Amino acid sequence: MTRAVYVDSFSTEDPLDGLVIGELTASDPPEGYRRVTVKASALNHHDLWSLRGVGLSADKLPMVLGCDAAGIDDDGNEVLVHGVISSPGWEGDETLDPRRSLLSEKLPGAMADVVWVPERNLIPKPPELSFEEAACLPTSWLTAYRMLFTVSPAAPGSTILVQGAGGGVSTSLISLASAAGFRVWVTSRSKAKQQRALELGAAAVFDDGARLPERVDVVFDSVGEATWSHSLKSLKPGGAVVTCGATSGAAPGADLNRVFFLQLKVLGSTMGTREELIRLTRFLVATGVRPEIDEVFPLEQAEKGFRRMLEGEVFGKIVFSH
């Protein structure tokens, strides 16, 4: 038995109906997997989607939630868990593996006192990072790192726009980009979140949909339908929008006339690789940048964190201490 936060039923109307915090029988790990005693885990929107039954089939229930974990392996090493699980024998960029999964989709997730993962999915946790800080990295921070430094064509010194302020990916983008020398503009409907974005390093903030003083080199958009038109209109000719999600809907108007006439680029980005996660930890150590943590809850109070995210009042990451 292990203490865990898991889903035992799906509900689209109230996702938290299927959320359970309690003891769960631990499954036998696949051969070659390593055990990690979890010290901290972090919450993502992926977990709310799982509670709704998106990306998770009923035959997998009950399923331990969580893609992000930091803890100690059986050799006493402080480790960070890379949450992208590639298929056996896959070589190269694991984000391109068509059979890849995330922790909590096919294998039990990270919101338990023990998690089993392939040995290749463990990386050293730098001593400069706390377990709570490290647990923030494998999903939203890694996603932001790949968007900014691998997928985006913009170089430091460029002007970029981050759609939305407050979520894990957007706060990560603001912190990483400002530390790397980008001029970062941010949109938000919340004046309080605009102020927090400035404190993270944004050069300027704007209301949602506002006309910008000038067009930007790259827009980072994880919102989708609600911001897509503004994202395209905000780009310089030849500019690019990098998308990693669609929390407001996945089917915006394409505006193809604008795309081809101005030669705009639409670039997709999903999660990141093990090597990018290692480089991300090194970047944080070198620059002193640290994840913005909204609140840390004891694991047994995980429902409070889920409800806070569901109500949309989060700025940064929600972390669970084990």
C-alpha positions as CSV (number, residue, x, y, z in Angstrom):
1,M,0.0,0.0,0.0
2,T,1.1,3.5,-0.7
3,R,-0.4,6.9,0.1
4,A,-1.6,8.5,-3.2
5,V,-3.7,11.1,-4.9
6,Y,-5.7,9.3,-7.6
7,V,-8.7,9.3,-9.8
8,D,-11.3,6.5,-9.5
9,S,-14.1,8.0,-11.8
10,F,-14.5,10.6,-14.4
11,S,-16.7,13.7,-14.3
12,T,-16.8,16.6,-16.8
13,E,-19.2,18.7,-14.7
14,D,-17.2,18.5,-11.4
15,P,-13.8,16.9,-12.0
16,L,-13.1,16.7,-8.3
17,D,-15.9,14.2,-7.8
18,G,-13.5,11.5,-8.8
19,L,-10.5,12.7,-6.8
20,V,-9.4,10.4,-4.0
21,I,-6.6,10.9,-1.4
22,G,-5.8,7.7,0.4
23,E,-4.0,4.4,0.5
24,L,-3.7,2.5,-2.8
25,T,-2.3,-1.0,-3.5
26,A,1.0,-0.5,-5.3
27,S,1.3,-2.3,-8.7
28,D,4.3,-4.4,-9.6
29,P,6.8,-2.2,-11.5
30,P,8.0,-3.3,-15.0
31,E,11.4,-4.8,-15.3
32,G,14.3,-2.3,-15.2
33,Y,12.3,0.4,-13.4
34,R,13.7,2.4,-10.5
35,R,11.9,3.4,-7.3
36,V,11.8,7.0,-6.1
37,T,10.6,8.0,-2.7
38,V,8.8,11.2,-3.6
39,K,9.5,14.3,-1.6
40,A,7.5,16.8,-3.6
41,S,5.1,16.6,-6.6
42,A,3.5,19.4,-8.6
43,L,0.0,20.0,-10.1
44,N,-0.7,20.6,-13.8
45,H,-3.8,21.2,-15.9
46,H,-3.1,17.7,-17.3
47,D,-4.3,16.3,-13.9
48,L,-7.6,18.2,-14.3
49,W,-8.0,16.8,-17.8
50,S,-7.4,13.3,-16.4
51,L,-10.2,13.8,-13.9
52,R,-12.4,14.6,-16.8
53,G,-11.4,11.4,-18.7
54,V,-9.3,13.2,-21.3
55,G,-6.3,11.1,-22.3
56,L,-7.1,8.5,-19.7
57,S,-9.2,5.4,-20.3
58,A,-11.6,3.9,-17.8
59,D,-9.8,0.5,-17.8
60,K,-6.8,2.3,-16.3
61,L,-8.7,3.3,-13.2
62,P,-7.8,3.8,-10.4
63,M,-4.9,5.9,-11.7
64,V,-2.4,7.8,-9.5
65,L,-2.2,11.4,-10.8
66,G,0.8,13.6,-11.4
67,C,3.5,14.0,-14.0
68,D,6.1,15.9,-11.8
69,A,8.2,14.5,-9.0
70,A,11.4,15.1,-7.1
71,G,12.7,12.7,-4.5
72,I,15.4,10.2,-3.5
73,D,16.2,6.9,-5.3
74,D,17.1,3.7,-3.5
75,D,20.8,4.6,-3.7
76,G,20.2,7.7,-1.7
77,N,20.6,10.1,-4.7
78,E,18.4,13.2,-4.9
79,V,16.7,12.9,-8.3
80,L,14.3,14.6,-10.6
81,V,11.8,12.5,-12.6
82,H,11.4,13.1,-16.3
83,G,7.7,12.5,-17.0
84,V,7.8,11.6,-20.7
85,I,7.9,7.8,-20.9
86,S,9.1,6.7,-24.3
87,S,8.4,3.2,-25.8
88,P,10.9,0.4,-25.3
89,G,13.8,0.7,-27.7
90,W,13.0,4.2,-28.8
91,E,16.0,6.3,-29.7
92,G,16.3,10.0,-30.2
93,D,13.8,12.8,-29.3
94,E,11.3,11.1,-27.0
95,T,8.7,13.8,-27.7
96,L,8.5,12.5,-31.3
97,D,7.8,8.9,-30.2
98,P,4.2,8.2,-31.4
99,R,3.8,5.7,-28.5
100,R,5.1,8.0,-25.8
101,S,3.0,8.7,-22.7
102,L,3.2,10.8,-19.6
103,L,3.3,9.5,-16.1
104,S,-0.4,9.1,-14.9
105,E,-1.6,8.0,-18.4
106,K,-0.4,4.4,-18.6
107,L,1.8,4.2,-15.6
108,P,1.0,5.3,-12.1
109,G,1.8,9.0,-11.6
110,A,3.9,11.0,-9.2
111,M,1.4,12.1,-6.6
112,A,2.3,9.1,-4.4
113,D,4.9,8.5,-1.7
114,V,6.6,6.1,-4.1
115,V,6.8,6.2,-8.0
116,W,8.5,3.7,-10.3
117,V,10.0,5.0,-13.6
118,P,12.5,3.8,-16.2
119,E,16.1,4.4,-15.1
120,R,16.7,6.7,-18.0
121,N,13.9,9.0,-16.7
122,L,15.9,9.9,-13.6
123,I,18.3,12.9,-13.6
124,P,20.3,14.4,-10.7
125,K,18.6,17.1,-8.7
126,P,21.0,20.0,-8.3
127,P,21.6,20.7,-4.6
128,E,20.9,24.4,-5.3
129,L,17.2,23.5,-5.9
130,S,14.8,22.5,-3.2
131,F,12.6,19.4,-3.8
132,E,9.6,21.8,-4.1
133,E,11.4,23.9,-6.8
134,A,12.6,20.8,-8.6
135,A,9.2,19.3,-8.7
136,C,7.9,22.3,-10.7
137,L,10.2,21.6,-13.7
138,P,9.3,18.4,-15.6
139,T,6.1,19.6,-17.3
140,S,5.4,23.3,-17.5
141,W,9.0,24.6,-17.0
142,L,10.4,22.0,-19.5
143,T,7.6,22.8,-21.9
144,A,8.5,26.5,-21.7
145,Y,12.2,25.8,-22.1
146,R,11.7,23.8,-25.2
147,M,9.3,26.4,-26.7
148,L,11.8,29.2,-26.1
149,F,15.2,27.7,-26.8
150,T,14.5,24.8,-29.2
151,V,11.4,25.5,-31.2
152,S,11.2,29.3,-31.3
153,P,13.3,31.0,-34.1
154,A,13.8,34.2,-32.0
155,A,17.1,35.0,-30.4
156,P,17.8,36.9,-27.2
157,G,17.1,40.6,-27.7
158,S,14.0,39.8,-29.7
159,T,10.6,41.0,-28.6
160,I,8.2,38.2,-27.7
161,L,4.6,38.1,-26.5
162,V,3.4,35.6,-23.8
163,Q,-0.4,35.2,-24.0
164,G,-1.7,35.0,-20.4
165,A,0.0,35.4,-17.1
166,G,-0.4,33.1,-14.1
167,G,-0.2,29.6,-15.4
168,G,2.8,27.3,-15.0
169,V,3.9,27.6,-18.6
170,S,3.4,31.4,-18.9
171,T,5.2,32.2,-15.7
172,S,8.0,29.9,-16.7
173,L,8.3,31.6,-20.1
174,I,8.4,35.1,-18.5
175,S,11.2,34.0,-16.1
176,L,13.3,32.1,-18.6
177,A,13.0,34.6,-21.4
178,S,13.7,37.7,-19.3
179,A,16.8,36.0,-17.7
180,A,18.0,35.1,-21.2
181,G,17.8,38.7,-22.5
182,F,14.5,38.7,-24.5
183,R,12.2,41.7,-24.3
184,V,9.1,40.1,-22.8
185,W,5.6,41.4,-23.3
186,V,2.7,39.7,-21.5
187,T,-1.1,39.9,-21.8
188,S,-3.6,39.3,-18.9
189,R,-7.1,40.4,-18.0
190,S,-6.0,40.6,-14.4
191,K,-4.3,43.7,-13.2
192,A,-2.9,41.8,-10.2
193,K,-1.4,39.2,-12.5
194,Q,0.0,41.9,-14.8
195,Q,1.8,43.3,-11.8
196,R,3.2,39.9,-10.9
197,A,4.4,39.4,-14.5
198,L,6.3,42.7,-14.2
199,E,7.9,41.4,-11.0
200,L,9.0,38.2,-12.8
201,G,10.8,40.3,-15.4
202,A,8.3,41.2,-18.1
203,A,9.2,44.5,-19.8
204,A,5.5,45.5,-20.5
205,V,2.0,44.2,-19.8
206,F,-1.2,44.6,-21.7
207,D,-4.9,43.8,-21.4
208,D,-6.1,40.7,-23.3
209,G,-6.5,41.5,-27.0
210,A,-4.9,45.0,-26.7
211,R,-3.3,46.6,-29.7
212,L,0.5,46.5,-29.1
213,P,2.9,49.4,-29.6
214,E,4.6,47.3,-32.3
215,R,4.5,43.8,-33.7
216,V,6.6,41.1,-32.1
217,D,8.9,38.4,-33.4
218,V,7.3,35.4,-31.7
219,V,4.1,34.8,-29.8
220,F,3.9,32.0,-27.2
221,D,0.3,30.8,-27.0
222,S,-1.1,28.0,-24.8
223,V,-4.6,29.4,-24.7
224,G,-5.9,28.6,-28.1
225,E,-9.3,29.9,-29.4
226,A,-9.6,32.9,-27.1
227,T,-6.2,34.4,-28.1
228,W,-5.4,32.9,-31.5
229,S,-6.6,35.8,-33.6
230,H,-4.7,38.3,-31.4
231,S,-1.6,36.2,-31.6
232,L,-1.5,36.2,-35.4
233,K,-2.3,39.9,-35.6
234,S,0.5,40.7,-33.2
235,L,3.3,39.1,-35.3
236,K,5.7,40.9,-37.6
237,P,5.8,39.6,-41.2
238,G,7.7,36.4,-41.1
239,G,7.1,36.0,-37.4
240,A,6.1,32.8,-35.6
241,V,3.5,31.7,-33.1
242,V,4.6,28.8,-30.9
243,T,1.7,26.8,-29.4
244,C,1.8,24.1,-26.7
245,G,-1.8,23.9,-25.8
246,A,-5.4,25.1,-26.2
247,T,-7.0,25.5,-22.8
248,S,-9.8,27.7,-24.2
249,G,-10.5,25.5,-27.3
250,A,-8.6,23.8,-30.1
251,A,-10.5,25.1,-33.2
252,P,-9.9,28.8,-33.7
253,G,-10.3,30.5,-37.1
254,A,-7.2,29.8,-39.1
255,D,-7.0,33.2,-40.8
256,L,-5.0,31.6,-43.6
257,N,-5.0,34.8,-45.7
258,R,-2.9,36.5,-42.9
259,V,-0.7,33.5,-42.5
260,F,0.3,33.1,-46.1
261,F,0.4,36.8,-47.1
262,L,2.6,37.7,-44.1
263,Q,4.5,34.4,-44.3
264,L,3.8,33.6,-40.7
265,K,4.9,30.3,-39.1
266,V,2.8,28.2,-36.7
267,L,5.1,25.9,-34.6
268,G,3.9,23.2,-32.3
269,S,5.8,22.2,-29.2
270,T,5.1,19.4,-26.7
271,M,6.9,18.8,-23.4
272,G,10.7,18.3,-23.8
273,T,13.5,15.8,-23.7
274,R,15.6,14.4,-20.9
275,E,18.6,16.4,-22.1
276,E,16.6,19.6,-22.3
277,L,15.5,19.0,-18.7
278,I,19.1,18.6,-17.6
279,R,20.0,21.8,-19.4
280,L,17.0,23.6,-17.7
281,T,18.3,22.6,-14.3
282,R,21.8,24.0,-15.2
283,F,20.2,27.2,-16.5
284,L,18.4,27.8,-13.2
285,V,21.6,27.1,-11.2
286,A,23.6,29.5,-13.4
287,T,21.1,32.3,-13.5
288,G,19.5,32.1,-10.0
289,V,16.0,31.9,-11.6
290,R,13.6,29.8,-9.5
291,P,10.1,28.6,-10.2
292,E,7.3,30.8,-9.0
293,I,5.4,28.7,-6.5
294,D,1.8,29.7,-5.8
295,E,1.4,27.6,-2.7
296,V,2.7,24.4,-1.1
297,F,0.1,22.0,0.3
298,P,0.7,18.8,2.3
299,L,-0.2,15.8,0.1
300,E,-3.2,15.0,2.3
301,Q,-4.6,18.4,1.5
302,A,-4.2,18.0,-2.3
303,E,-7.8,18.7,-3.0
304,K,-7.3,22.3,-1.9
305,G,-4.6,22.7,-4.6
306,F,-6.8,21.0,-7.2
307,R,-9.7,23.3,-6.4
308,R,-7.5,26.4,-6.5
309,M,-6.4,25.5,-10.0
310,L,-9.9,24.6,-11.1
311,E,-11.1,28.1,-10.0
312,G,-8.3,29.7,-12.0
313,E,-6.7,31.8,-9.3
314,V,-3.2,30.3,-9.5
315,F,-0.1,32.3,-10.2
316,G,2.8,29.9,-10.7
317,K,2.9,26.3,-9.6
318,I,0.9,24.4,-6.9
319,V,3.2,21.9,-5.2
320,F,2.5,19.0,-2.8
321,S,4.9,18.2,0.0
322,H,5.2,14.5,0.8
